[in-house]
């Protein structure tokens, strides 16, 4: 094996593992070895941050006695490891589209495949360091010899990561052979990315539930409790049996990877199955319907969708994770009488406003047109009408995401129908008002020559502006909600809600007047460049 060639292949494929990070580092003038080490450093630092964060949370729990939390934690991070592996495998093997580039080179396909799989391991292992922490820390708390606890923890950690990575490879390559993947590759890719994000969020919520009470379930989960037994009693026969079984399973999957997946890698994902499309009847659509479909098509980028969904969920998770995981708080919220429905309306408006930021769909929708915007200007439609159609199309998608999230929260809290309706109505209003603002911002900062969609999120302040708006919204929102609660308690629900509605109408009218009648009238005549 040519180790120098393998090293070069690993460095090349590291660029594909996380295209967004690669793009940002290139914008900072990183290249060659500096870029490679910067990417590796990012993975390691992210893994250490996760290990420190979850390690701090778990110091309050006795993992030796509490098998339930140990197994829950291991299960969630095993799923997280699997989903991370699936996402990175998809990027490195399929999204890179580089198989043809290796054909004229004197490099064996097995070496290329091995380099790509090693990149996956390099990217996945640091993100699952919390598993290693739990294994070693539980061994220490069980009074196991420190050296033995570290050795067993490292061995189990390596086997778990290898097992999840190989399973992820079989899942991705299996999906690549299906018609669903070949016909809807962007949709499937978004699904894979979203699973990774959902697994991480599930870990946060699970720990919020579990660490809220040190008396949570102590019973183990079948199969996963074997790991608990192995780290607390590493010299037992059961521990040896688990390690031996994992070694055999990993070896079998590695053999299967070399036997089947390598051949599929050589053939290529798009040629393994012939895709036949049934003839379909041509549907006559109006010009407006075609524009709506065109604008929906612009939103199909997996990276764009994941960023939009995650930034929509993030304010809810940051604001409500601790609150919603407390049973007493949930019961108190659900028991509020109908006169407090106006309070839910206010909460909805504030929450909806916070969910719209520089990473939202509406905040980049104009720039997504790229050069097509000039082509659209040549059509028999005014620019103002086109932008209006675009705005309502993208707002509809953004509002739908928030409404689905609101329904999920309402079901979880067991809110009455009237509180749920007020919450959703407020969310739709808040999303609309901030969408109007950020849509105009996208026109002001429009970039029609971008090469990577992530560059659009970093305009005009980028992530700093996003988090500043979120935290500023929390502070202002807490003050407004407290004042509304006191007003309802003193003046009654009907009077307080009426005043709130008058304020909302005034603010909404001011925003619509400024942007719809004043801003756009003055700026639509600008040259696109």
C-alpha positions in Angstrom: 0.0 0.0 0.0 1.3 3.4 -1.0 1.0 5.4 2.2 1.8 8.7 0.6 -0.9 8.3 -2.1 -3.3 7.2 0.7 -2.5 10.4 2.6 -3.1 12.6 -0.4 -6.4 10.8 -1.1 -7.5 11.4 2.5 -6.6 15.1 2.3 -8.5 15.5 -0.9 -11.6 13.7 0.4 -11.6 15.6 3.7 -12.7 18.6 1.6 -15.9 16.8 0.6 -16.8 15.6 4.1 -18.3 19.0 5.1 -18.4 21.3 2.1 -19.7 24.2 4.2 -16.7 24.2 6.5 -14.4 23.8 3.5 -15.9 26.8 1.8 -15.6 29.0 4.9 -12.0 28.1 5.5 -11.1 28.8 1.8 -12.6 32.2 2.2 -10.1 32.7 5.1 -7.3 32.0 2.6 -6.7 28.4 3.9 -5.3 26.0 1.4 -3.3 22.8 1.0 -2.0 21.4 4.3 -3.3 24.4 6.3 -6.8 23.7 5.1 -6.5 20.0 5.9 -5.3 20.5 9.4 -7.9 23.3 9.9 -10.7 20.8 9.0 -9.3 18.1 11.3 -8.9 20.7 14.1 -12.6 21.7 13.7 -13.8 18.1 14.1 -11.6 17.5 17.1 -12.6 20.8 18.8 -16.3 20.1 18.1 -16.0 16.6 19.6 -14.2 18.0 22.7 -16.9 20.6 23.2 -19.6 18.0 23.1 -17.7 15.8 25.5 -17.2 18.6 28.0 -20.8 19.8 27.7 -22.4 16.3 28.2 -19.7 15.4 30.7 -20.7 18.4 32.8 -24.4 17.5 32.6 -23.7 13.9 33.6 -21.6 14.7 36.6 -24.9 15.1 38.5 -25.9 11.5 37.8 -24.5 8.2 39.1 -24.2 6.2 35.9 -23.1 3.1 37.8 -26.5 2.7 39.5 -28.5 4.4 36.8 -28.4 1.9 33.9 -31.4 3.6 32.2 -29.6 6.9 31.7 -26.4 5.2 30.6 -28.2 3.1 28.0 -30.3 6.1 26.8 -27.2 8.1 26.4 -25.4 5.4 24.5 -28.4 4.7 22.3 -28.9 8.4 21.4 -25.2 8.9 20.5 -25.0 5.6 18.6 -27.9 6.9 16.5 -26.0 10.3 16.2 -22.9 8.5 15.2 -24.8 6.5 12.6 -26.6 9.6 11.2 -23.3 11.5 11.1 -21.7 8.7 9.2 -24.6 8.5 6.7 -24.4 12.2 6.0 -20.7 12.2 5.5 -20.7 9.0 3.4 -23.2 10.6 1.2 -21.0 13.7 0.8 -17.8 11.9 0.3 -19.0 9.1 -2.0 -21.9 10.6 -4.0 -22.1 14.4 -3.6 -18.4 14.7 -4.5 -19.0 13.2 -8.0 -15.3 12.5 -8.3 -15.2 8.8 -9.3 -14.5 9.5 -12.9 -11.5 11.7 -11.9 -9.6 8.7 -10.5 -10.1 6.5 -13.6 -7.0 7.7 -15.6 -4.8 7.7 -12.5 -2.6 4.7 -11.6 -4.5 4.2 -8.3 -6.5 1.2 -7.3 -10.2 1.6 -6.6 -9.7 -0.2 -3.3 -7.2 2.5 -2.2 -9.7 5.3 -3.1 -12.5 3.5 -1.3 -10.3 3.0 1.8 -9.3 6.7 1.8 -12.9 7.7 1.7 -13.9 5.4 4.5 -11.0 6.7 6.6 -12.2 10.2 6.1 -15.6 9.1 7.3 -14.0 7.7 10.5 -11.9 10.9 11.0 -15.1 13.0 10.8 -17.4 10.8 12.9 -15.1 9.7 15.7 -14.5 13.2 17.3 -18.3 13.9 17.2 -19.0 10.8 19.3 -16.3 11.5 22.0 -19.1 11.7 24.6 -19.5 7.9 24.3 -15.9 7.5 25.2 -16.3 9.8 28.2 -19.3 7.8 29.5 -17.5 4.5 29.1 -14.4 5.7 30.9 -16.2 7.8 33.6 -18.5 5.0 34.4 -15.6 2.6 34.8 -13.9 5.1 37.2 -17.1 5.5 39.3 -17.4 1.7 39.5 -13.9 1.6 41.1 -12.4 -0.3 38.1 -8.6 -0.1 37.7 -8.0 3.3 35.9 -5.7 1.8 33.2 -8.2 -1.1 32.6 -11.1 1.3 32.5 -9.4 3.5 29.8 -8.3 0.5 27.7 -11.8 -1.1 27.8 -13.4 2.3 27.1 -11.2 3.0 24.1 -11.8 -0.5 22.7 -15.6 -0.3 23.1 -15.6 3.2 21.7 -13.6 2.2 18.6 -15.8 -0.8 18.0 -19.0 1.2 18.3 -17.8 3.9 16.0 -16.6 1.4 13.4 -19.9 -0.6 13.7 -22.0 2.5 13.2 -19.8 3.7 10.3 -20.1 0.4 8.4 -23.8 0.2 9.0 -24.1 3.7 7.6 -22.2 2.7 4.5 -24.6 -0.2 3.9 -27.6 2.1 4.4 -26.3 4.8 2.0 -25.2 2.4 -0.7 -28.4 0.5 -0.3 -30.4 3.7 -0.8 -28.3 4.6 -3.8 -29.6 1.5 -5.6 -33.3 2.5 -5.1 -35.4 4.5 -7.6 -36.3 6.9 -4.8 -32.7 8.0 -4.4 -32.1 8.3 -8.1 -35.3 10.2 -8.8 -35.3 12.4 -5.7 -31.6 12.6 -4.6 -31.9 16.1 -3.1 -34.9 15.1 -1.0 -33.2 11.9 0.3 -30.0 13.8 1.0 -32.0 16.4 3.0 -33.6 13.5 4.9 -30.2 12.1 5.8 -28.9 15.5 6.9 -32.0 16.1 9.0 -31.7 12.8 10.7 -28.3 13.8 11.9 -29.6 17.1 13.2 -32.6 15.5 14.9 -30.4 12.9 16.6 -28.3 15.7 18.2 -31.4 17.6 19.3 -32.8 14.3 20.7 -29.6 14.0 22.8 -30.0 17.4 24.3 -33.7 16.9 25.1 -33.0 13.4 26.5 -30.4 14.7 28.9 -32.7 17.6 30.0 -35.3 15.0 30.9 -32.9 12.6 32.5 -30.8 15.0 34.5 -33.9 16.8 35.8 -34.2 14.0 38.3 -31.4 11.8 39.6 -34.1 9.2 40.4 -35.0 8.5 36.7 -35.3 5.0 35.4 -32.6 2.6 36.6 -33.5 -0.4 34.5 -31.3 -1.1 31.5 -32.3 -1.4 27.8 -31.7 -4.9 26.3 -28.4 -5.2 24.4 -27.3 -1.8 25.4 -27.1 -2.8 29.1 -24.3 -5.2 28.1 -22.1 -2.2 27.6 -22.9 -1.0 31.1 -21.9 -4.4 32.5 -18.7 -4.4 30.4 -17.4 -1.1 31.6 -18.4 -1.7 35.3 -17.0 -5.3 35.3 -14.5 -5.5 32.4 -13.0 -8.8 33.6 -16.2 -10.7 33.5 -17.1 -13.4 31.0 -20.0 -11.2 29.7 -17.6 -8.4 29.0 -15.3 -10.6 27.0 -18.3 -12.0 25.1 -19.5 -8.5 24.2 -16.1 -7.4 22.9 -15.6 -10.6 21.0 -19.0 -10.4 19.4 -18.4 -6.8 18.4 -15.0 -7.7 16.8 -16.6 -10.5 14.8 -19.6 -8.3 13.7 -17.2 -5.4 12.6 -15.0 -7.9 10.8 -18.0 -9.4 8.9 -19.3 -5.9 8.0 -15.8 -4.9 6.8 -15.6 -8.0 4.7 -19.1 -7.3 3.3 -18.0 -3.7 2.5 -15.0 -4.9 0.6 -17.0 -7.7 -1.1 -20.2 -5.8 -2.2 -19.9 -2.0 -1.6 -16.6 -1.7 -3.3 -18.1 -3.3 -6.5 -21.0 -0.9 -6.3 -18.6 2.0 -5.9 -16.8 0.9 -9.1 -20.1 0.7 -11.0 -21.4 4.0 -9.8 -24.6 4.8 -7.9 -26.6 6.0 -10.9 -25.9 3.0 -13.1 -26.8 0.2 -10.8 -30.5 0.4 -11.6 -32.2 1.5 -14.7 -34.7 4.2 -13.9 -37.8 4.2 -16.2 -40.2 7.0 -16.0 -43.8 6.4 -16.9 -45.3 8.8 -19.4 -47.5 11.3 -17.7 -50.2 13.6 -18.9 -49.0 17.1 -19.4 -50.8 19.4 -17.0 -51.7 22.9 -18.2 -50.6 25.5 -15.6 -51.1 29.2 -15.4 -48.1 31.5 -15.5 -48.5 32.2 -11.8 -48.5 28.5 -11.0 -45.3 28.0 -13.0 -43.6 30.8 -11.1 -44.7 29.2 -7.8 -43.3 25.8 -8.9 -40.1 27.5 -10.0 -39.6 29.2 -6.7 -40.3 26.0 -4.8 -37.7 24.3 -6.9 -35.1 26.9 -5.8 -35.6 25.7 -2.2 -34.6 22.1 -2.9 -31.0 22.4 -1.9 -30.4 20.0 1.1 -27.9 22.4 2.7 -30.4 25.3 2.4 -33.3 23.2 3.8 -31.3 21.9 6.7 -30.0 25.3 7.6 -33.5 26.7 7.5 -35.1 23.9 9.5 -32.4 23.9 12.1 -32.5 27.7 12.6 -36.3 27.5 12.9 -36.0 24.8 15.6 -33.1 26.4 17.4 -34.9 29.3 19.1 -37.6 26.9 20.4 -35.1 24.5 21.7 -32.9 27.2 23.4 -36.0 28.8 24.8 -38.1 25.8 25.8 -35.9 22.8 26.4 -35.5 23.4 30.1 -39.1 24.7 30.5 -40.8 21.9 28.6 -38.9 19.1 30.3 -40.2 20.1 33.7 -43.5 18.4 34.4 -44.7 21.0 36.8 -44.2 23.8 34.3 -46.0 21.8 31.6 -48.9 21.2 33.9 -49.1 24.9 34.9 -49.0 26.1 31.3 -51.7 23.6 30.2 -54.0 24.6 33.1 -54.1 28.4 32.2 -57.8 29.4 31.8 -59.2 30.7 28.5 -58.7 34.4 29.5 -54.9 33.8 29.0 -55.3 33.0 25.3 -54.1 36.5 24.5 -50.9 35.6 26.3 -50.4 32.7 23.9 -51.0 35.1 21.0 -48.2 37.4 22.2 -45.9 34.4 22.8 -46.7 33.2 19.3 -45.9 36.6 17.7 -42.6 36.9 19.6 -41.6 33.3 18.9 -42.5 33.6 15.2 -40.4 36.7 14.9 -37.4 35.1 16.4 -37.5 32.1 14.1 -37.0 34.3 11.1 -33.4 35.3 10.7 -30.5 35.7 8.2 -30.5 31.9 7.7 -34.2 31.6 6.9 -35.6 30.7 3.5 -37.2 34.1 3.0 -33.8 35.8 3.8 -32.1 34.3 0.7 -35.0 33.7 -1.7 -34.2 36.6 -4.1 -30.5 35.7 -4.3 -31.4 32.1 -5.1 -32.5 33.3 -8.5 -28.9 34.1 -9.5 -28.7 35.0 -13.2 -32.3 33.9 -13.7 -33.5 37.1 -12.2 -32.3 39.0 -15.3 -34.1 36.5 -17.5 -37.3 36.9 -15.5 -37.1 40.7 -16.0 -37.5 40.0 -19.7 -40.8 38.2 -19.2 -44.2 39.9 -19.5 -44.5 40.4 -15.8 -43.6 43.3 -13.6 -40.7 42.8 -11.1 -43.0 43.8 -8.2 -45.6 41.2 -9.1 -42.9 38.5 -9.4 -41.3 39.4 -6.1 -44.8 39.3 -4.5 -45.4 35.8 -5.8 -41.9 34.8 -4.6 -42.5 36.3 -1.2 -45.9 34.6 -0.6 -44.5 31.2 -1.9 -41.5 31.2 0.4 -43.5 32.7 3.3 -45.9 29.8 2.9 -43.1 27.2 3.3 -41.6 29.1 6.3 -45.0 29.5 8.0 -45.8 25.8 7.4 -42.7 24.7 9.2 -43.4 26.9 12.2 -47.1 25.8 12.3 -46.2 22.1 12.3 -43.7 22.8 15.1 -46.4 24.7 17.0 -48.9 21.9 16.7 -46.2 19.4 18.0 -45.5 21.7 21.0 -49.2 22.1 21.7 -49.8 18.3 21.6 -46.8 17.8 23.9 -48.1 20.4 26.4 -51.7 19.2 26.0 -52.9 22.7 25.4 -56.6 23.4 24.9 -57.8 24.2 21.4 -58.2 27.9 22.1 -54.6 28.3 23.4 -53.3 26.3 20.4 -55.2 28.5 17.9 -54.0 31.7 19.5 -50.4 30.4 19.5 -50.5 29.4 15.8 -52.1 32.7 14.8 -49.5 34.6 16.7 -46.7 32.6 15.1 -48.0 33.2 11.6 -48.2 37.0 12.3 -44.7 37.1 13.8 -43.2 35.1 10.9 -45.0 37.4 8.4 -43.8 40.6 9.9 -40.1 39.5 10.1 -40.3 37.9 6.7 -41.3 41.3 5.2 -38.2 42.8 6.9 -35.7 40.0 5.8 -37.1 39.8 2.3 -36.3 43.5 1.8 -32.9 42.8 3.4 -32.2 40.1 0.8 -32.9 42.6 -2.0 -30.6 45.2 -0.4 -27.8 42.6 0.1 -28.6 40.5 -3.0 -25.8 38.4 -4.4 -26.5 36.8 -7.8 -23.0 35.4 -8.3 -22.6 33.2 -5.2 -20.9 29.8 -5.6 -22.0 28.2 -2.3 -25.4 28.8 -0.7 -23.7 29.1 2.7 -22.2 32.4 1.7 -25.7 33.9 1.6 -26.2 33.2 5.3 -23.1 35.2 6.2 -24.1 38.5 4.6 -24.7 41.6 6.8 -23.6 40.2 10.1 -24.2 36.5 9.5 -24.3 34.2 12.5 -23.5 37.0 14.9 -26.6 38.9 13.8 -28.7 35.8 14.0 -27.7 35.0 17.6 -27.9 38.7 18.6 -31.5 38.8 17.3 -32.4 35.6 19.1 -31.0 36.6 22.5 -32.3 40.1 22.1 -35.7 38.7 21.3 -35.6 36.5 24.4 -35.0 39.5 26.7 -37.6 41.7 25.0 -40.0 38.8 24.8 -39.7 38.0 28.5 -40.4 41.6 29.4 -43.4 41.8 27.1 -44.9 38.4 28.2 -44.5 39.4 31.9 -46.3 42.7 31.3 -49.1 41.0 29.3 -49.5 38.4 32.1 -49.8 41.1 34.7 -52.2 43.1 32.5 -54.5 40.1 32.1 -54.3 39.4 35.8 -55.3 43.0 36.7 -57.6 44.1 33.9 -59.0 40.8 32.7 -58.4 38.8 29.6 -60.8 40.6 27.3 -59.4 44.1 27.9 -55.7 43.1 27.9 -56.2 41.0 24.7 -57.9 43.9 23.0 -55.1 46.2 23.8 -52.6 43.7 22.5 -54.5 43.3 19.3 -54.5 47.1 18.8 -50.7 47.2 19.3 -50.2 44.3 16.9 -52.3 46.0 14.3 -50.4 49.3 14.7 -47.0 47.6 14.4 -48.1 45.4 11.5 -49.6 48.3 9.6 -46.4 50.3 10.1 -44.2 47.5 8.9 -46.3 46.8 5.8 -46.6 50.5 5.0 -42.8 51.1 5.2 -41.7 48.1 3.3 -44.6 47.4 0.9 -45.4 51.0 -0.1 -42.4 53.0 0.8 -39.3 50.8 0.5 -40.2 48.8 -2.6 -41.5 51.8 -4.5 -38.1 53.5 -4.0 -35.9 50.5 -4.7 -37.5 48.4 -7.5 -36.0 50.7 -10.1 -32.5 49.9 -9.0 -30.0 48.3 -11.4 -29.6 44.6 -10.4 -25.9 45.0 -10.2 
